[in-house]
């Protein structure tokens, strides 16, 4: 039997989960989530505009290109910036060494991607991919300027500056994408927008921090970073390959249009995660790491986080499935109605992904990078096989395959977490059952409304807004009836934000 490493004693030291420090974490979470909301709105504007300017086939070029680049980007994780967050005693030499290693890995990947662009374009019989990949390779390298600075700000939990940097990058990306699309740059508008965003975030990060010493080359501590990054990079490579496979297969077997439709369907289904969990993950890893450095148990924080996340994620996904048609029509326009069934299927499958954004921070915080890799070694090959088989039966078959893939991934991931944190399956159920009730109450009224008006799921935007209002009222009612912990968090959130939080101590010795 595997020994569980959660026998952490309470020695009286203040932890990050004490009331004062918990207030700091909540403030950081609010800042980070606010940033994500802004980025989400920017993305809404970009997607809504560009989807009406470009055709699915044009966007399909970008989708295939980004799938290829996603795999290439995972190689940079062999020199992961997360090494700096989890390092217990960080020095300037460690940071400089980490940046140098990141430059070496990123340069190698950038050069390889640029030179292989014609070959990759030939594999898809579409020469448009070559210039797209070359420009993206340049953007990929430019991203490196801001990476270590943002990582250190996250470690210090200085999420105000992180938000300013990322919001500026989002504004630049939105403005450039839409402008270039209108000027006829087609799919290349996405590539040049990434370049613009990388330049803006890099210059702003350097300007706000003025820590120019970071960029002085050094190889101090490179072995520790590579040792950490070896498993982390291999894990990311597996996951990025798994994520890219549907797009690459659909683009190759069916068409670029099919890849674009699947991409947009998945993007819409990820909106709840981007809003709710995207901001949380930026705070959770530093918070969990700080807790682990003090030798504390992560059991209660993990269970509490599961309860809070599911109370937001589950109702949102169910309502998304019911209102898929008007949401797709609003975001993408009438040429994308083929996305609707994809959204409905994937939204239901995504209900099982409730722990995904928590599992990685927990395992990294406990130093279990080996198990993160082992988990990926089980999950990714099995998932790829299932999706590959489904791809030969069409676009909807790929979406239906996620009803098998995501629950399988959830079970394996939770099993690995339970090897390091003493949590029973019944304890997990106890943490989330109220959220299940809240989700059921939330979706009941909009579903009943849609059935009552008798137009199927193809309802107008006005009727969708009415249904959404019913959902919001049902959600609040569900929180109140179940006595959910999230209700208290919501009521206290404004007070925490206005009251400020504990300033995180410096991390460089």
PEHULIN-V684154 format. One record per residue. OMEGA is omega in radians with two decimals (* if undefined). BURIAL is + if it has 24 or more other ideal C-beta (glycine too) atoms within 12 Angstrom, else -. Layout:
omega->OMEGA burial->BURIAL
omega->OMEGA burial->BURIAL
This chain:
omega->-3.13 burial->-
omega->3.12 burial->-
omega->-3.12 burial->-
omega->-3.05 burial->-
omega->3.13 burial->+
omega->-3.10 burial->+
omega->-3.06 burial->-
omega->-3.03 burial->+
omega->3.08 burial->-
omega->-3.09 burial->-
omega->3.05 burial->-
omega->3.13 burial->-
omega->3.10 burial->-
omega->3.13 burial->-
omega->-3.13 burial->+
omega->-3.13 burial->+
omega->2.97 burial->+
omega->-3.02 burial->-
omega->-3.08 burial->-
omega->-3.13 burial->-
omega->3.09 burial->+
omega->3.08 burial->+
omega->3.11 burial->+
omega->3.13 burial->+
omega->3.13 burial->+
omega->3.11 burial->+
omega->3.11 burial->+
omega->3.14 burial->+
omega->3.11 burial->+
omega->3.11 burial->+
omega->-3.10 burial->+
omega->3.13 burial->+
omega->3.06 burial->+
omega->3.08 burial->+
omega->-3.13 burial->+
omega->3.08 burial->+
omega->3.13 burial->+
omega->3.12 burial->+
omega->3.14 burial->+
omega->3.10 burial->+
omega->3.10 burial->-
omega->3.13 burial->+
omega->3.06 burial->+
omega->-3.10 burial->+
omega->-3.12 burial->-
omega->-3.10 burial->+
omega->-3.12 burial->+
omega->-3.12 burial->+
omega->-3.04 burial->+
omega->3.14 burial->+
omega->3.09 burial->+
omega->3.13 burial->-
omega->-3.09 burial->+
omega->3.09 burial->+
omega->3.05 burial->+
omega->3.14 burial->+
omega->3.11 burial->+
omega->3.12 burial->+
omega->3.10 burial->+
omega->3.08 burial->+
omega->3.12 burial->+
omega->-3.14 burial->+
omega->3.12 burial->+
omega->3.12 burial->+
omega->-3.14 burial->+
omega->3.07 burial->+
omega->3.10 burial->+
omega->-3.13 burial->+
omega->3.12 burial->+
omega->3.09 burial->+
omega->3.12 burial->+
omega->-3.13 burial->+
omega->-3.13 burial->+
omega->3.12 burial->+
omega->3.11 burial->+
omega->-3.14 burial->+
omega->2.98 burial->+
omega->2.99 burial->+
omega->-2.96 burial->+
omega->3.06 burial->+
omega->3.11 burial->+
omega->3.04 burial->+
omega->-3.11 burial->+
omega->-3.12 burial->+
omega->-3.04 burial->+
omega->-3.12 burial->+
omega->-3.05 burial->+
omega->-3.09 burial->-
omega->-3.00 burial->-
omega->3.09 burial->+
omega->3.09 burial->-
omega->3.13 burial->+
omega->3.11 burial->+
omega->-3.11 burial->+
omega->3.13 burial->+
omega->3.11 burial->+
omega->3.14 burial->+
omega->3.14 burial->+
omega->3.14 burial->+
omega->3.12 burial->+
omega->3.11 burial->+
omega->3.11 burial->+
omega->-3.11 burial->+
omega->-3.13 burial->+
omega->-3.10 burial->+
omega->3.12 burial->+
omega->3.14 burial->-
omega->-3.13 burial->-
omega->-3.13 burial->+
omega->-3.14 burial->+
omega->-3.14 burial->-
omega->-3.13 burial->+
omega->-3.12 burial->+
omega->-3.09 burial->+
omega->-3.12 burial->-
omega->-3.08 burial->-
omega->3.13 burial->+
omega->3.13 burial->-
omega->3.14 burial->-
omega->3.10 burial->+
omega->3.11 burial->-
omega->-3.14 burial->-
omega->3.13 burial->-
omega->3.14 burial->+
omega->-3.12 burial->-
omega->-3.06 burial->+
omega->3.12 burial->-
omega->-3.12 burial->+
omega->-3.04 burial->+
omega->3.12 burial->+
omega->3.11 burial->+
omega->-3.11 burial->+
omega->3.14 burial->+
omega->3.13 burial->+
omega->3.11 burial->+
omega->3.10 burial->+
omega->3.10 burial->+
omega->3.12 burial->+
omega->3.12 burial->+
omega->3.13 burial->+
omega->-3.12 burial->+
omega->3.09 burial->+
omega->-3.05 burial->+
omega->-3.07 burial->+
omega->-3.06 burial->+
omega->-2.97 burial->+
omega->-3.08 burial->+
omega->-3.12 burial->+
omega->3.12 burial->+
omega->3.12 burial->+
omega->3.13 burial->+
omega->3.08 burial->+
omega->3.08 burial->+
omega->3.13 burial->+
omega->3.09 burial->+
omega->-3.08 burial->+
omega->3.08 burial->+
omega->-3.00 burial->+
omega->3.03 burial->+
omega->3.11 burial->+
omega->3.11 burial->+
omega->3.13 burial->+
omega->-3.14 burial->+
omega->-3.13 burial->+
omega->-3.07 burial->+
omega->3.10 burial->+
omega->3.11 burial->+
omega->3.10 burial->+
omega->3.13 burial->+
omega->3.11 burial->+
omega->3.13 burial->+
omega->-3.12 burial->+
omega->3.14 burial->+
omega->-3.10 burial->+
omega->-3.09 burial->+
omega->-3.13 burial->+
omega->-3.10 burial->+
omega->-3.12 burial->+
omega->-3.11 burial->-
omega->3.09 burial->+
omega->3.11 burial->+
omega->-3.13 burial->-
omega->3.06 burial->-
omega->3.12 burial->-
omega->3.06 burial->+
omega->-3.09 burial->+
omega->-3.13 burial->+
omega->3.12 burial->+
omega->3.10 burial->+
omega->-3.10 burial->+
omega->-3.13 burial->+
omega->3.09 burial->+
omega->3.10 burial->+
omega->3.09 burial->+
omega->-3.13 burial->+
omega->3.13 burial->+
omega->3.14 burial->+
omega->3.13 burial->+
omega->-3.11 burial->+
omega->-3.12 burial->+
omega->3.13 burial->+
omega->-3.13 burial->+
omega->-3.13 burial->-
omega->3.12 burial->+
omega->3.12 burial->+
omega->-3.13 burial->+
omega->-3.13 burial->-
omega->-3.07 burial->+
omega->-3.07 burial->+
omega->3.11 burial->-
omega->-3.05 burial->+
omega->3.14 burial->-
omega->-3.14 burial->-
omega->-3.00 burial->+
omega->3.08 burial->+
omega->-3.06 burial->-
omega->3.09 burial->-
omega->3.09 burial->+
omega->3.10 burial->-
omega->3.09 burial->-
omega->-3.08 burial->+
omega->-3.12 burial->+
omega->-3.13 burial->-
omega->-3.13 burial->+
omega->3.13 burial->+
omega->3.11 burial->+
omega->3.08 burial->-
omega->-3.07 burial->+
omega->-3.13 burial->+
omega->3.12 burial->+
omega->-3.13 burial->+
omega->3.13 burial->+
omega->3.12 burial->+
omega->3.10 burial->+
omega->3.13 burial->+
omega->3.11 burial->+
omega->3.11 burial->+
omega->-3.10 burial->+
omega->3.13 burial->+
omega->3.08 burial->+
omega->3.10 burial->+
omega->-3.13 burial->+
omega->-3.07 burial->+
omega->-3.03 burial->+
omega->-3.13 burial->+
omega->-3.13 burial->+
omega->-3.11 burial->+
omega->3.14 burial->+
omega->-3.14 burial->+
omega->3.11 burial->+
omega->-3.12 burial->+
omega->-3.05 burial->+
omega->-3.10 burial->+
omega->-3.11 burial->+
omega->3.05 burial->+
omega->3.08 burial->+
omega->-3.13 burial->+
omega->3.10 burial->+
omega->3.13 burial->+
omega->3.13 burial->+
omega->3.13 burial->+
omega->3.14 burial->+
omega->-3.13 burial->+
omega->3.09 burial->+
omega->3.12 burial->+
omega->-3.14 burial->+
omega->-3.14 burial->+
omega->3.14 burial->+
omega->3.12 burial->+
omega->-3.13 burial->+
omega->3.10 burial->+
omega->3.11 burial->+
omega->-3.12 burial->+
omega->-3.14 burial->+
omega->-2.99 burial->+
omega->-2.99 burial->+
omega->-3.13 burial->+
omega->3.09 burial->+
omega->-3.10 burial->+
omega->-3.04 burial->+
omega->3.13 burial->+
omega->-3.13 burial->+
omega->-3.01 burial->+
omega->-3.11 burial->+
omega->3.08 burial->+
omega->-3.12 burial->+
omega->3.09 burial->+
omega->-3.14 burial->+
omega->3.11 burial->+
omega->3.10 burial->+
omega->-3.13 burial->+
omega->3.13 burial->+
omega->3.10 burial->+
omega->3.08 burial->+
omega->-3.09 burial->-
omega->3.10 burial->+
omega->3.10 burial->+
omega->-3.05 burial->+
omega->-3.08 burial->+
omega->3.05 burial->+
omega->-3.13 burial->+
omega->-3.13 burial->+
omega->3.12 burial->+
omega->3.13 burial->+
omega->3.09 burial->+
omega->-3.14 burial->+
omega->-3.13 burial->+
omega->-3.10 burial->+
omega->-3.10 burial->+
omega->3.11 burial->+
omega->3.09 burial->+
omega->-3.02 burial->+
omega->-3.06 burial->+
omega->3.10 burial->+
omega->-3.12 burial->+
omega->-3.12 burial->+
omega->3.14 burial->+
omega->3.10 burial->+
omega->3.09 burial->+
omega->3.13 burial->+
omega->-3.13 burial->+
omega->-3.06 burial->+
omega->-3.07 burial->+
omega->-3.06 burial->+
omega->-3.14 burial->+
omega->3.12 burial->+
omega->3.10 burial->+
omega->-3.13 burial->+
omega->-3.13 burial->+
omega->-3.04 burial->+
omega->-2.95 burial->+
omega->-3.10 burial->+
omega->-2.99 burial->+
omega->3.11 burial->-
omega->-3.09 burial->-
omega->-3.11 burial->+
omega->3.08 burial->+
omega->3.13 burial->+
omega->-2.99 burial->+
omega->3.14 burial->+
omega->3.09 burial->+
omega->3.13 burial->+
omega->-3.10 burial->+
omega->-3.12 burial->+
omega->-3.07 burial->+
omega->3.12 burial->+
omega->3.11 burial->+
omega->3.12 burial->+
omega->-3.07 burial->+
omega->3.07 burial->+
omega->-3.11 burial->+
omega->-3.07 burial->+
omega->-2.98 burial->+
omega->-3.09 burial->+
omega->-2.96 burial->+
omega->-3.06 burial->+
omega->3.11 burial->+
omega->-3.01 burial->+
omega->-3.13 burial->+
omega->3.12 burial->+
omega->3.14 burial->+
omega->-3.09 burial->+
omega->3.09 burial->+
omega->-3.12 burial->+
omega->-3.14 burial->+
omega->3.11 burial->+
omega->-3.07 burial->+
omega->-3.12 burial->+
omega->3.11 burial->+
omega->-3.14 burial->-
omega->3.05 burial->+
omega->3.12 burial->+
omega->3.14 burial->+
omega->3.09 burial->-
omega->3.13 burial->+
omega->-3.12 burial->+
omega->3.07 burial->+
omega->-3.00 burial->-
omega->-2.95 burial->+
omega->3.14 burial->+
omega->3.13 burial->-
omega->-3.14 burial->+
omega->-3.14 burial->+
omega->3.13 burial->+
omega->-3.13 burial->-
omega->-3.11 burial->+
omega->3.12 burial->+
omega->3.11 burial->+
omega->-3.12 burial->-
omega->-3.07 burial->+
omega->-3.13 burial->+
omega->3.14 burial->-
omega->3.03 burial->-
omega->-3.05 burial->+
omega->-3.12 burial->+
omega->3.11 burial->+
omega->3.09 burial->+
omega->3.11 burial->+
omega->3.13 burial->+
omega->-3.13 burial->+
omega->3.12 burial->+
omega->3.05 burial->+
omega->3.01 burial->+
omega->-3.01 burial->+
omega->-3.04 burial->+
omega->3.05 burial->+
omega->3.09 burial->+
omega->3.13 burial->+
omega->-3.14 burial->+
omega->-3.13 burial->+
omega->-3.13 burial->+
omega->-3.10 burial->+
omega->3.13 burial->+
omega->3.09 burial->+
omega->3.12 burial->+
omega->3.10 burial->+
omega->-3.11 burial->+
omega->3.03 burial->+
omega->-3.05 burial->+
omega->3.10 burial->+
omega->-3.05 burial->+
omega->-3.14 burial->-
omega->3.09 burial->+
omega->3.12 burial->-
omega->3.11 burial->-
omega->3.09 burial->-
omega->3.08 burial->-
omega->3.11 burial->+
omega->3.13 burial->-
omega->-3.12 burial->-
omega->-2.99 burial->+
omega->-3.01 burial->+
omega->3.10 burial->-
omega->3.11 burial->+
omega->3.10 burial->+
omega->3.10 burial->+
omega->3.11 burial->+
omega->-3.14 burial->+
omega->-3.14 burial->+
omega->3.13 burial->+
omega->-3.11 burial->+
omega->-3.03 burial->+
omega->-3.06 burial->+
omega->-3.06 burial->+
omega->3.08 burial->+
omega->3.10 burial->+
omega->3.11 burial->+
omega->3.13 burial->-
omega->3.14 burial->+
omega->3.11 burial->+
omega->-3.09 burial->-
omega->-3.10 burial->-
omega->2.95 burial->-
omega->3.12 burial->-
omega->-3.09 burial->-
omega->3.13 burial->-
omega->-3.14 burial->+
omega->-3.08 burial->-
omega->-3.13 burial->+
omega->-3.13 burial->-
omega->3.14 burial->-
omega->3.11 burial->-
omega->3.10 burial->+
omega->3.11 burial->+
omega->3.08 burial->-
omega->3.12 burial->-
omega->3.12 burial->+
omega->3.09 burial->+
omega->3.05 burial->-
omega->-3.13 burial->+
omega->3.13 burial->+
omega->3.11 burial->-
omega->3.11 burial->-
omega->3.13 burial->+
omega->3.12 burial->+
omega->3.09 burial->+
omega->3.13 burial->-
omega->3.09 burial->+
omega->-3.11 burial->+
omega->-3.11 burial->-
omega->-3.10 burial->-
omega->-3.07 burial->+
omega->-3.04 burial->-
omega->-3.14 burial->+
omega->-3.12 burial->+
omega->-3.13 burial->+
omega->3.10 burial->+
omega->3.12 burial->-
omega->3.14 burial->+
omega->-3.11 burial->-
omega->-3.13 burial->-
omega->-3.04 burial->-
omega->-3.10 burial->-
omega->3.14 burial->-
omega->3.12 burial->-
omega->-3.10 burial->+
omega->-3.12 burial->-
omega->-3.08 burial->-
omega->-3.12 burial->-
omega->-3.12 burial->-
omega->3.13 burial->+
omega->3.12 burial->-
omega->3.13 burial->-
omega->3.13 burial->+
omega->3.07 burial->-
omega->-3.06 burial->-
omega->-3.08 burial->+
omega->-3.12 burial->-
omega->* burial->-
